[in-house]
């Protein structure tokens, strides 16, 4: 498919989203547009996040994550502090892409958001950031900041957030340089504590698995 034909096809997919007159029709149109993975689809997919259609928002979120880094700037500029729903989906996208520019938002959301699913997404995102985007001199301090955040979220009242915290602690351990023994030891000590003290057997088991995996590295 040549460029001109491709642009025409994307335009038709965008038009289908804009003209959808039922929830199911919108969902189908958004899914097709998301599957294109075209940067031309970004503005329309971002717009869908603000619609009162969770299914379409999920499809748009998956599509935007698949597009990747090109999404960050337009999504960041579209954030509307008065539209909580759109912001919540945006957090999921930032977390899914792992762009370091969303670090402060992810930290704030992981600790303070009232929605457990959004806190969970932000917490999980903190463990899968793209470290190559940071200058080398900022990596250690940023990893320390994230560790401090995860040691807060690991005490969240919702088990799904604590579960995400354990996963992120494991991922963070893997990302920390071997010479940063103090940070790595702090993670292991807290995983041991979680394994022995968390009230949920699922969390205990996940912490045990994390320790096994990092010890085998």
N, C-alpha and C positions, 0 to 999 in steps of 0.2 A: 504494500500500500504506500503510494507516494505521499509526500508531506501535505499537499493540497487536499487530497482525498481524505487523509487522516483528520485534518482540521475540520473538514466538512462532517465527517462521522462523529467527532467529538461534539460539534455544535448541535447535531441532531440529538445526541444523548442528553446534552444540557437542556435543550428545548423540551425533551420528554419529561425531565424533572420539573421544569417550570410550569408545564401544562397539566401535570398530573392532578386529577380531580377527585381522587379517593386515596385513603391510607394505603391500600394494597398496591394501587397503581404507582404511588410515590415510592413505595418500598422497592418495587421491581425496577423502576427507572433509576433509582439511586444505586442499586446493586450493579446494574449494567454500567453506569457511569464510573463507579468505583473500580470495576474490573478493568477499565481502560488504563489505569495507572498513569494518566496523562496530567501534566502540570496545568494544562488548560482547564482541567476539572476542579482545581483547588478552590476557587472562589465559590462555586456552586455547592461543593461538598461542605465547605465551611458554613455556608448559609443554612444548609439542612440541619446543622447542629442545633440551631435555634428553633426548629419546628417542634411542635408537640406530637412527635412521632418517634418513640424510642427505637422501633425497628429500623427506620430509615437512618436514625442517628448512629446506630451500631454499624450499619453498612457504610455510612460516610466515614466513621471513625476508622474502621478497618482499611478503607480505601486511602485515607490520608496517611495512615501509618505506612502503608505499602509504598506510597509515593516517596516518603522519607524527608530528608533535610530541607527540600524546597518548600515544604509546608510551614516551617517554623515562623519565618518572618510574616507572611500574610495572616497566619493564625494568631500570632502575638498581637498584631495591630488590630485584629478584629475583636479582641476580648472586650466584653461588655460587662462591667461590674454589676449591672442591674439585671443581667440575664444569667441566673445561677446555672440553669440547665446547660446552656452553651459553654459556660466556663468549666463545668464539671466534665463534659465531653472533651474539652480542650486539654484538661489535665491528663486524661487518659491517653490522648494522642501524644502529648509531650513525653509522657512516661514511656509509651510504646516506642517512640523514635529514639529516646535516650539522649537528646540534644542537651549539651551542658548549659546552654543559655537559659534553660527552664529550671535550673537548679534551685534558685531562691523560691520560685513558685511551688516546686515540688516539696521542698522542706516545709514551707508554711502550710501547705495543704495537708501533708502527712500528719502534722501535729494538731491542726486546728479545725479542719473541715468537719461539718456536722454529719456528713454522709459517710457511713462506714465503707461503702464501695469506692468512694472517691479517695478516702484516706488510704484504702488498700492499694488502689492503683498508683497513687503518688509514692507510697512506701516501696512498692515493688519497683517503680521506676528509678528510685535512688540507688538500687543495686545493679542497674544495667546502663549506666551512662557511658557515653563515648569518650573515654579518657584521652584519646589522641587529640581531642579538640582543645584541651587545656595546655597552656605553656607548662613546661616541665617543672618550673619553680613553684607552680601553684597546686600541683597535684597532691602533695602530702597534706597541706593545710585543708584542701577541699575534702580529701578522704577522711581526715579527722573530723571535719564539720559534719559529714554525712554519718559517720559512726556515732557522734554525739546525738544526732537526730534519731537514728535507729535504736539507740538505747532508751529513748523516750517512747518511741512507737511500740517497742517490745512490751511495754506495760499497758498498752491500749486495752480498754474494756472489751473490745470485740476480738474474738479469736482469729477471724480472717485477716485482721490487720497484723496481729502478732505473727501469724503464719507467714505473711508477706515479709515481715521484718526478719524472720529467720532466714528466708530465702535470700534476702538482700544482704544480710550479714555474711552469708556464705559467699555470695558473688563479690562482695567488697573485699573479703579476705583474699580471694583469688586475684583481685586486681592490684592489691598492695604489694609493693616491692619487698623482696625477701629481707632487705636491710632494715626495713621498718618493723623490727621485731616487737616493739612495744605495742603498736597498733594491732598487729596480728595476734599477739598474746591476749590483748584485751578482748578481741572478738572471740577467741577460743574460750576464755574464762566465762564470758557471758553466755555462750552457747551451752557450756557445761551447767551453768546456773539454771538456764531455761529448761534444759533436759531434766534436771532434778526437781525443779520447783514449780513449773507452770501447771496450772490446774487442769489443762486439757491434755489428754493423752496424745492427741494428734500433733500438738505443738511439741510435746516431749519427743515424740518419734521423729519429727522433722528436724529438730535440733540434733538428735543422735545421728541422723543420716548426714546432716551437714558436717558434723565433726568427723565422721568416717570418711567423707569425701575429701575434706581438706587435709586429713592426716595421710591420705593415700597419694597426695601430690608430691 
